[in-house]
Amino acid sequence: MTITQLIKTSPWIIKIIWVIQFFIFWLGLCDSMSIYDALRSHGLPMGLFPKGVTNYTLDVESGMFEVHLDQACNAKFESELHYDRNVSGWLSFGQIGNLSGVATQELFLWFPVKGIRVDVPSSGLIYFDVGVVYKQFSLSLFETPPDCLASAHPPANLNDGRFISDFVTAKGLDRELWLRSGKTDNEVEAI
């Protein structure tokens, strides 16, 4: 069931509340609205962004937004999320698309989060688009903005492939990987 179908089948009071929230947001009467309020008014949990948001901009016509944090940081849910100092994307009801500045860690690899969506709020599930798959989480994990710990070494640019080699080198695994590949100690030392 899509959000539109849910709205069509929901009780009339929910529709009225949603319409009021939308028009308050649309008319610009929400200058003092926080990013957390903006998320809620778009049917998303307010914990998608961590504590430490210094300011944000949102174009209500296009849905384009930019969020500015005190510093790049990591927050822990079921897996770890990394937030760059600046996060951007477009916001629409029940989803964030074209997301930039957020990554999730799986094992020791970082994957960019390209989008976030809630199909049916009553399902209790939220989906993170990490490229080839959607990671599914419990919606309850994102009810409140999480604490975010400063990230001394944020993941490298996820598009240029250096993050894996940086991780391997930082953990001292480069020698072990070369030895497992059949190289001799002399060849490893030459690297």
C-alpha positions as CSV (number, residue, x, y, z in Angstrom):
1,M,0.0,0.0,0.0
2,T,1.4,3.4,-0.9
3,I,1.1,6.6,1.1
4,T,-1.6,7.9,-1.3
5,Q,-3.7,4.7,-0.8
6,L,-3.2,5.0,3.0
7,I,-4.4,8.6,3.0
8,K,-7.4,7.6,0.8
9,T,-8.4,4.9,3.2
10,S,-7.6,6.6,6.5
11,P,-10.2,8.3,8.7
12,W,-11.2,11.8,7.8
13,I,-9.6,13.3,10.9
14,I,-6.1,12.1,9.8
15,K,-6.6,13.7,6.4
16,I,-7.6,17.0,8.0
17,I,-4.6,17.0,10.3
18,W,-2.3,16.2,7.4
19,V,-3.8,19.0,5.3
20,I,-3.5,21.5,8.1
21,Q,0.2,20.6,8.7
22,F,0.8,20.8,4.9
23,F,-0.7,24.2,4.5
24,I,1.0,25.6,7.6
25,F,4.3,24.4,6.1
26,W,3.4,25.6,2.6
27,L,2.3,29.1,3.6
28,G,5.7,29.7,5.2
29,L,4.1,30.1,8.7
30,C,6.8,27.7,9.8
31,D,9.8,30.0,9.8
32,S,10.6,28.7,13.2
33,M,10.0,25.1,12.3
34,S,13.0,22.9,12.9
35,I,14.2,20.2,10.5
36,Y,12.7,17.7,12.9
37,D,9.3,19.3,12.6
38,A,9.7,19.4,8.8
39,L,10.4,15.7,8.8
40,R,7.4,14.9,10.9
41,S,5.1,17.1,8.7
42,H,6.3,15.0,5.7
43,G,5.4,11.7,7.4
44,L,9.0,10.8,8.4
45,P,10.4,10.2,11.9
46,M,12.3,13.1,13.4
47,G,15.3,10.9,14.3
48,L,16.6,10.6,10.7
49,F,18.9,13.6,11.5
50,P,21.1,13.6,14.7
51,K,21.3,16.2,17.4
52,G,23.6,19.0,16.4
53,V,21.8,20.5,13.5
54,T,22.9,24.2,13.4
55,N,20.5,25.3,10.6
56,Y,18.8,24.1,7.5
57,T,17.2,25.4,4.4
58,L,14.2,23.9,2.6
59,D,12.6,25.0,-0.6
60,V,8.9,24.2,-0.1
61,E,8.1,24.2,-3.8
62,S,10.8,21.8,-4.9
63,G,11.5,19.9,-1.6
64,M,15.2,20.5,-1.9
65,F,16.9,20.8,1.5
66,E,20.3,21.2,3.0
67,V,21.1,20.5,6.6
68,H,24.2,21.8,8.4
69,L,25.6,20.0,11.4
70,D,28.2,21.3,14.0
71,Q,30.6,18.7,12.7
72,A,30.8,15.4,10.8
73,C,29.6,12.6,13.1
74,N,28.5,9.0,13.5
75,A,25.3,7.8,15.1
76,K,24.6,4.2,16.1
77,F,21.3,2.5,15.3
78,E,21.3,-1.2,14.3
79,S,24.3,-0.3,12.2
80,E,26.4,2.9,12.2
81,L,25.4,6.0,10.2
82,H,27.9,8.7,9.2
83,Y,26.6,12.2,8.6
84,D,28.8,14.7,6.7
85,R,28.8,18.2,8.0
86,N,26.4,19.1,5.2
87,V,23.6,16.8,4.1
88,S,21.3,17.5,1.2
89,G,18.5,15.9,-0.8
90,W,14.9,16.4,-1.6
91,L,12.0,15.9,0.8
92,S,8.5,14.7,-0.1
93,F,5.8,13.0,1.8
94,G,7.1,9.7,3.2
95,Q,10.6,9.9,1.6
96,I,13.9,11.6,1.1
97,G,15.5,11.2,-2.3
98,N,18.7,12.3,-4.0
99,L,20.4,12.1,-0.6
100,S,24.0,13.2,-0.2
101,G,26.2,13.3,2.9
102,V,24.9,10.1,4.7
103,A,26.6,6.7,4.7
104,T,25.9,3.5,6.5
105,Q,28.4,0.9,7.5
106,E,28.0,-2.8,6.8
107,L,30.8,-5.0,8.2
108,F,33.8,-2.7,7.5
109,L,32.4,-1.2,4.3
110,W,30.7,2.2,4.0
111,F,27.8,2.6,1.5
112,P,26.2,5.9,0.6
113,V,22.6,6.2,1.5
114,K,20.8,7.5,-1.6
115,G,17.3,7.7,-0.3
116,I,15.0,6.9,2.6
117,R,11.4,5.9,2.5
118,V,8.5,4.9,4.7
119,D,5.9,3.1,2.6
120,V,3.2,2.5,5.2
121,P,3.7,4.1,8.6
122,S,1.6,1.4,10.2
123,S,4.1,-1.3,9.0
124,G,6.7,0.1,11.4
125,L,9.4,-0.2,8.8
126,I,11.7,2.3,7.1
127,Y,13.9,1.6,4.1
128,F,17.4,3.0,3.3
129,D,18.4,2.9,-0.4
130,V,22.1,2.0,-0.4
131,G,22.4,1.4,-4.1
132,V,21.7,-2.2,-5.1
133,V,19.6,-3.0,-2.1
134,Y,17.3,-1.4,0.5
135,K,18.3,-1.8,4.1
136,Q,15.2,-2.3,6.3
137,F,15.0,-0.9,9.8
138,S,12.4,-0.6,12.5
139,L,10.8,2.8,12.4
140,S,11.0,2.9,16.2
141,L,14.8,3.3,16.0
142,F,14.3,6.8,14.5
143,E,11.7,8.2,16.9
144,T,14.1,10.7,18.5
145,P,17.2,12.4,17.1
146,P,20.2,10.4,18.2
147,D,23.4,11.6,19.8
148,C,26.1,11.9,17.2
149,L,29.7,11.4,18.1
150,A,32.3,13.5,16.3
151,S,33.9,11.5,13.5
152,A,37.7,11.9,13.5
153,H,38.0,10.1,10.2
154,P,34.8,10.2,8.2
155,P,34.6,7.7,5.3
156,A,36.5,8.8,2.3
157,N,34.7,9.8,-0.8
158,L,32.6,6.7,-1.5
159,N,32.7,7.2,-5.2
160,D,36.5,7.0,-5.7
161,G,37.2,3.6,-4.2
162,R,39.8,4.9,-1.7
163,F,37.8,4.1,1.4
164,I,38.5,0.4,1.2
165,S,42.3,0.8,0.7
166,D,42.4,3.5,3.4
167,F,40.6,1.2,5.8
168,V,42.9,-1.8,5.0
169,T,46.0,0.3,5.4
170,A,44.7,2.0,8.6
171,K,44.0,-1.4,10.2
172,G,47.4,-2.9,9.1
173,L,45.6,-5.5,7.0
174,D,47.5,-4.6,3.8
175,R,50.5,-6.9,4.7
176,E,48.1,-9.8,5.6
177,L,46.1,-9.4,2.4
178,W,49.3,-9.5,0.3
179,L,50.7,-12.5,2.1
180,R,47.4,-14.3,1.5
181,S,47.6,-13.4,-2.2
182,G,50.9,-15.5,-2.4
183,K,53.3,-12.6,-2.4
184,T,56.6,-12.9,-0.6
185,D,57.7,-10.7,2.3
186,N,60.2,-8.9,0.0
187,E,57.3,-8.0,-2.4
188,V,55.2,-6.8,0.5
189,E,58.0,-4.6,1.8
190,A,58.4,-3.0,-1.6
191,I,54.8,-1.7,-1.5
